[in-house]
Each structure stands twice: as structure tokens, then as C-alpha cells.
């Protein structure tokens, strides 16, 4: 896995203009609702662009799935969406999926693709005691990309990890309004809290964890710095898209796709409707 010097993986063809200048569409993909935090930030900056949000709930969660399974799912989703819509920019709003599939995807599609990876470089510049905690899924922490990053900084900094797919499920529960318990989150990060010197900077290495920021802040000491994703992603998007697209509001509707219709998916779709997604569909994968 190639290393990058940003906290999100940048597209290598970002200097090119998007190929369909009439209706710019940003595709955001995740296995669940983790990408909503990314969408919210982007939509504030670019409110007049159309969005397609895909949550692959049939493959949820990606954090504990086999690499081949994830790659096949991501490619299948890209194939189905790009065959029906002229995508201007795609964002893989999942650290695990980005690390595993991004480079392969860029070899097959001409539109720019941005992926998110844990903001380890940023955490290195923020830590005061030299101890950084990476909170991510099993697949992300086990990846060659993350292992190489940890090794790269091991001479000067101590980077410790906790892998948790449980927090992903807690995040999903919170999004649909279920009561979550601080004790559950506390149990996950207890190994760090029992250390003589705990990390003063925590990297939220999964987009799902961003929605648990308030709860995590309650558990960690007050001076703990929580880092999610690099806000420079907004600057990169602005570079990729023509600014003229931001001025005229499109008449197209924002669409949300799921890969399995069930009661939870319907709940999520209703909540996403409040965020501007007026159309809800099932994406049939072949």
C-alpha cells in the first residue's frame, strides 16, 4: 500500500475537470451511516451540488470482513452507480474500504476518487506526551498501510491501538435514536484508561466514531485531543470541481441507496430525508 502525506487519500487525477459539466454529482459510499458526518461537512460547503449516498447495509460492517469481500462489494457498487449516473467525484467515506480498495478503483474509473484514512500524521503534530491512540476497526489496524505508518513514527512516538467493531454498532444505534450507554464505550477503551500514561491524542480511525465524539470526550481526560478527518478534504473537493457548479442550484434530487431493505434501513432513510435526501432506493448488486 502506498503511503500518502495527507490524512485522507487524495485522487491522482484531481487536476482534470469533471467530464460531465451539466449536473455535478458527488457519490459518497460507506457500509453504514459513518459517511453521513462526511456528507454533512461537505454539504455545508457545497450545498448546490447533487449527492448520492450509498450505505451497503447488506455488507455491514466492512471492519471485520475479508479483503476480497470488501473489494468485490465496492467494485460492484461503483459499477451499478456509474452505469446509471454521471459521477463527478466519489468519496469512499470508510477508512477500511479506502485502504483496501482505493488504488484498485482508480485504475478502473476516470472520475476522481477520494478515500479517507486515519489522521495519524495530524495526531503526531498535536500530541504533547508523544503517545497517540488509534481507535479503528480490526481491518484498518491490521492493514499494511497502518502498520507501515506506525513503524514510520515508532522512533519518536508511541502509537497504540484499539480495534473495535462494537463501537460501529453503537454509532449506528445512536443515529437511529436508540439509547446508548456510556459504560459500553468505556469498556472498549478501558485498556488505555488503565495505563500509567494514557494517550493525549486520539485518532478516530473510523467515520462511525465521529458521531460518538461527545461520549468519548466525556470518558477521556478533558485535555485529550480527538482527531477525526482532515478538513482539507473540502479544499481538495473545491480543486476537483469547477466553482461555477456551486452557484446555480440543480433541480435534481439527492438520492440514498441501501443494499437491503429492512426496518433499520427505512429508519435511516427517514432520518436522511431531513438531511436533504428525498429519494430512497434499493441498489441491486449483481
BASE-42415 format. One line per field, with one value per residue (C-alpha): residue in three letters; residue number from 0; x, y, z. Coordinates in steps of 0.2 Angstrom, whole numbers, plus 2048, in hexadecimal, padded with zeros to 3 digits. Layout:
! residues N
rest: (ALA, ...)
nr: (NUM, ...)
east: (X, ...)
north: (Y, ...)
up: (Z, ...)
***
This chain:
! residues 286
rest: (UNK, UNK, UNK, UNK, UNK, UNK, UNK, UNK, UNK, UNK, UNK, UNK, UNK, UNK, UNK, UNK, UNK, UNK, UNK, UNK, UNK, UNK, UNK, UNK, UNK, UNK, UNK, UNK, UNK, UNK, UNK, UNK, UNK, UNK, UNK, UNK, UNK, UNK, UNK, UNK, UNK, UNK, UNK, UNK, UNK, UNK, UNK, UNK, UNK, UNK, UNK, UNK, UNK, UNK, UNK, UNK, UNK, UNK, UNK, UNK, UNK, UNK, UNK, UNK, UNK, UNK, UNK, UNK, UNK, UNK, UNK, UNK, UNK, UNK, UNK, UNK, UNK, UNK, UNK, UNK, UNK, UNK, UNK, UNK, UNK, UNK, UNK, UNK, UNK, UNK, UNK, UNK, UNK, UNK, UNK, UNK, UNK, UNK, UNK, UNK, UNK, UNK, UNK, UNK, UNK, UNK, UNK, UNK, UNK, UNK, UNK, UNK, UNK, UNK, UNK, UNK, UNK, UNK, UNK, UNK, UNK, UNK, UNK, UNK, UNK, UNK, UNK, UNK, UNK, UNK, UNK, UNK, UNK, UNK, UNK, UNK, UNK, UNK, UNK, UNK, UNK, UNK, UNK, UNK, UNK, UNK, UNK, UNK, UNK, UNK, UNK, UNK, UNK, UNK, UNK, UNK, UNK, UNK, UNK, UNK, UNK, UNK, UNK, UNK, UNK, UNK, UNK, UNK, UNK, UNK, UNK, UNK, UNK, UNK, UNK, UNK, UNK, UNK, UNK, UNK, UNK, UNK, UNK, UNK, UNK, UNK, UNK, UNK, UNK, UNK, UNK, UNK, UNK, UNK, UNK, UNK, UNK, UNK, UNK, UNK, UNK, UNK, UNK, UNK, UNK, UNK, UNK, UNK, UNK, UNK, UNK, UNK, UNK, UNK, UNK, UNK, UNK, UNK, UNK, UNK, UNK, UNK, UNK, UNK, UNK, UNK, UNK, UNK, UNK, UNK, UNK, UNK, UNK, UNK, UNK, UNK, UNK, UNK, UNK, UNK, UNK, UNK, UNK, UNK, UNK, UNK, UNK, UNK, UNK, UNK, UNK, UNK, UNK, UNK, UNK, UNK, UNK, UNK, UNK, UNK, UNK, UNK, UNK, UNK, UNK, UNK, UNK, UNK, UNK, UNK, UNK, UNK, UNK, UNK, UNK, UNK, UNK, UNK, UNK, UNK, UNK, UNK, UNK, UNK, UNK, UNK)
nr: (0, 1, 2, 3, 4, 5, 6, 7, 8, 9, 10, 11, 12, 13, 14, 15, 16, 17, 18, 19, 20, 21, 22, 23, 24, 25, 26, 27, 28, 29, 30, 31, 32, 33, 34, 35, 36, 37, 38, 39, 40, 41, 42, 43, 44, 45, 46, 47, 48, 49, 50, 51, 52, 53, 54, 55, 56, 57, 58, 59, 60, 61, 62, 63, 64, 65, 66, 67, 68, 69, 70, 71, 72, 73, 74, 75, 76, 77, 78, 79, 80, 81, 82, 83, 84, 85, 86, 87, 88, 89, 90, 91, 92, 93, 94, 95, 96, 97, 98, 99, 100, 101, 102, 103, 104, 105, 106, 107, 108, 109, 110, 111, 112, 113, 114, 115, 116, 117, 118, 119, 120, 121, 122, 123, 124, 125, 126, 127, 128, 129, 130, 131, 132, 133, 134, 135, 136, 137, 138, 139, 140, 141, 142, 143, 144, 145, 146, 147, 148, 149, 150, 151, 152, 153, 154, 155, 156, 157, 158, 159, 160, 161, 162, 163, 164, 165, 166, 167, 168, 169, 170, 171, 172, 173, 174, 175, 176, 177, 178, 179, 180, 181, 182, 183, 184, 185, 186, 187, 188, 189, 190, 191, 192, 193, 194, 195, 196, 197, 198, 199, 200, 201, 202, 203, 204, 205, 206, 207, 208, 209, 210, 211, 212, 213, 214, 215, 216, 217, 218, 219, 220, 221, 222, 223, 224, 225, 226, 227, 228, 229, 230, 231, 232, 233, 234, 235, 236, 237, 238, 239, 240, 241, 242, 243, 244, 245, 246, 247, 248, 249, 250, 251, 252, 253, 254, 255, 256, 257, 258, 259, 260, 261, 262, 263, 264, 265, 266, 267, 268, 269, 270, 271, 272, 273, 274, 275, 276, 277, 278, 279, 280, 281, 282, 283, 284, 285)
east: (800, 807, 80A, 802, 806, 7F4, 7E7, 7DC, 7E1, 7E2, 7DD, 7EB, 7E1, 7DA, 7E1, 7D5, 7C3, 7B4, 7AE, 79C, 79B, 788, 783, 791, 78E, 798, 797, 79A, 79B, 79C, 796, 78B, 788, 79A, 79B, 78D, 799, 7A3, 794, 78E, 79F, 7A0, 78E, 791, 79E, 796, 783, 77F, 787, 77D, 781, 77F, 782, 784, 784, 788, 77E, 77D, 790, 791, 79D, 7AC, 7B8, 7B8, 7B5, 7C2, 7CC, 7C6, 7B4, 7B6, 7BE, 7B0, 7A3, 7AB, 7AE, 79C, 795, 79F, 79B, 788, 788, 794, 789, 77A, 781, 78F, 79A, 7A5, 7AE, 7AD, 7B1, 7B4, 7AF, 7B6, 7C8, 7C8, 7C1, 7CC, 7DC, 7D7, 7CF, 7D4, 7E3, 7DA, 7CB, 7D5, 7DB, 7CA, 7C1, 7C5, 7BC, 7C6, 7C4, 7C9, 7CB, 7CC, 7DA, 7DE, 7E6, 7F6, 801, 7F6, 7F6, 809, 809, 7FC, 802, 80B, 810, 815, 808, 7FB, 7EC, 7E4, 7D2, 7CD, 7C5, 7CF, 7D2, 7D8, 7E5, 7EB, 7EE, 7FF, 7FC, 7F9, 807, 813, 80E, 810, 821, 825, 823, 828, 839, 832, 81F, 816, 806, 7FB, 7EB, 7DA, 7D0, 7BD, 7AE, 7A3, 7A4, 79E, 78E, 78C, 78E, 781, 775, 778, 774, 763, 75E, 762, 768, 77B, 784, 794, 79A, 79A, 7A6, 7B0, 7B3, 7BA, 7C7, 7CB, 7DC, 7E2, 7DA, 7E4, 7F5, 800, 802, 7F3, 7F3, 7F0, 7EB, 7DE, 7DB, 7CA, 7CE, 7BD, 7B0, 7A3, 7AC, 7AA, 798, 79E, 7AA, 7A0, 79F, 7B2, 7B6, 7AC, 7B7, 7C8, 7D1, 7CB, 7DC, 7DB, 7DB, 7CF, 7D3, 7C8, 7CA, 7D4, 7C9, 7D5, 7CA, 7BE, 7CD, 7D1, 7BE, 7BF, 7CE, 7C6, 7B5, 7B3, 7AD, 7A0, 796, 794, 78A, 77B, 770, 76C, 75A, 760, 75C, 768, 767, 76B, 76D, 76E, 772, 765, 754, 74F, 748, 759, 75C, 74B, 74F, 75F, 757, 74B, 758, 762, 753, 755, 767, 761, 760, 74E, 750, 752, 756, 75D, 76D, 76D, 77E, 782)
north: (800, 811, 81E, 82F, 83F, 844, 83E, 839, 831, 83D, 839, 839, 841, 850, 85C, 856, 85E, 853, 84B, 850, 862, 863, 85A, 858, 849, 844, 831, 82D, 81B, 812, 802, 80B, 81D, 821, 82B, 837, 841, 843, 848, 855, 85E, 85E, 863, 872, 878, 872, 873, 874, 864, 854, 845, 833, 82A, 817, 80D, 7FB, 7F4, 7E2, 7E2, 7EC, 7ED, 7EE, 7EE, 7DB, 7D5, 7CC, 7D8, 7CF, 7D1, 7E3, 7E6, 7DD, 7E6, 7F7, 7F3, 7ED, 7FC, 808, 7FE, 7FF, 812, 818, 80E, 819, 829, 835, 836, 845, 840, 831, 830, 820, 826, 816, 814, 801, 802, 810, 807, 7F7, 7FC, 80E, 80B, 7FD, 808, 816, 80B, 807, 818, 829, 834, 839, 82E, 834, 828, 82B, 824, 826, 837, 831, 83E, 84C, 843, 843, 856, 858, 84C, 853, 843, 83A, 82D, 82B, 81F, 818, 813, 80A, 7F9, 7E9, 7EA, 7FB, 7F8, 7E8, 7F0, 7F1, 804, 807, 7FB, 805, 816, 810, 809, 819, 823, 816, 81E, 82E, 82A, 81C, 818, 80C, 804, 7FE, 7F5, 7F5, 7F0, 7F2, 805, 804, 7FC, 808, 817, 80F, 80D, 81F, 826, 81D, 824, 815, 818, 814, 812, 81B, 80B, 801, 80E, 80F, 7FC, 7FD, 80A, 804, 7FC, 80E, 815, 809, 80E, 818, 825, 825, 82C, 83F, 83E, 832, 82F, 82A, 81E, 819, 826, 81E, 823, 835, 835, 82E, 83D, 845, 834, 831, 842, 83F, 82F, 836, 843, 855, 859, 84A, 84F, 845, 845, 83F, 844, 851, 860, 863, 857, 866, 86F, 860, 85F, 871, 86E, 85F, 867, 877, 885, 88A, 87A, 881, 891, 88A, 87E, 86E, 867, 855, 84C, 845, 832, 825, 813, 804, 7F2, 7EA, 7F1, 7EE, 7F7, 7FF, 804, 80D, 816, 81C, 822, 82C, 834, 838, 840, 84E, 850, 853, 841, 841, 831, 820, 810, 7FF, 7FC, 7EA, 7E3, 7D6)
up: (800, 7FB, 808, 807, 811, 814, 820, 812, 802, 7F4, 7E2, 7D5, 7C7, 7D1, 7C5, 7B7, 7B6, 7B9, 7A8, 7AA, 7AD, 7AD, 7BD, 7C9, 7D5, 7E4, 7E9, 7FB, 800, 811, 818, 824, 82A, 82D, 81D, 823, 82D, 81E, 813, 820, 820, 80D, 80A, 815, 809, 7F9, 7FB, 7E9, 7E3, 7E2, 7ED, 7EC, 7FD, 7FD, 80D, 80A, 818, 811, 812, 823, 82C, 820, 830, 832, 821, 816, 80A, 7FA, 800, 803, 7F2, 7E9, 7F2, 7EE, 7DC, 7DA, 7E1, 7D7, 7C7, 7CB, 7CF, 7C1, 7B4, 7B9, 7BE, 7B8, 7C8, 7C9, 7D9, 7E5, 7F7, 800, 811, 81A, 820, 81E, 80C, 807, 80C, 804, 7F4, 7EF, 7E4, 7DB, 7D8, 7D0, 7C3, 7BD, 7BD, 7B5, 7C2, 7D2, 7E1, 7F3, 801, 814, 81F, 831, 835, 83D, 835, 83D, 84E, 84E, 84C, 85A, 868, 877, 880, 870, 873, 865, 866, 856, 858, 848, 842, 841, 82F, 82F, 83D, 835, 824, 81D, 81B, 82D, 833, 828, 82F, 841, 83D, 834, 844, 851, 854, 85B, 85F, 868, 85E, 866, 85F, 864, 857, 859, 84E, 85D, 85D, 84B, 850, 85F, 852, 847, 856, 85B, 84A, 849, 85B, 866, 877, 879, 889, 88D, 896, 886, 87E, 88E, 88E, 87C, 880, 892, 88D, 88A, 89A, 8A4, 89E, 8A9, 89B, 88F, 87D, 87D, 86B, 864, 851, 84D, 83F, 83A, 833, 83F, 84E, 84A, 850, 861, 863, 871, 87B, 878, 87E, 88E, 892, 88D, 898, 893, 88A, 87F, 86C, 861, 84F, 841, 82F, 827, 822, 814, 80A, 807, 7FF, 7F4, 7EF, 7EA, 7DF, 7D6, 7D3, 7C8, 7D4, 7C8, 7CD, 7DE, 7D9, 7D0, 7D9, 7D0, 7CF, 7D1, 7E1, 7ED, 7EE, 7FC, 7F7, 803, 7FE, 809, 80D, 81F, 82E, 832, 821, 820, 830, 829, 819, 823, 82D, 81D, 816, 823, 81C, 80A, 803, 7FC, 7F2, 7FA, 7EF, 7F0, 7E7, 7DF, 7DE, 7D1)
***
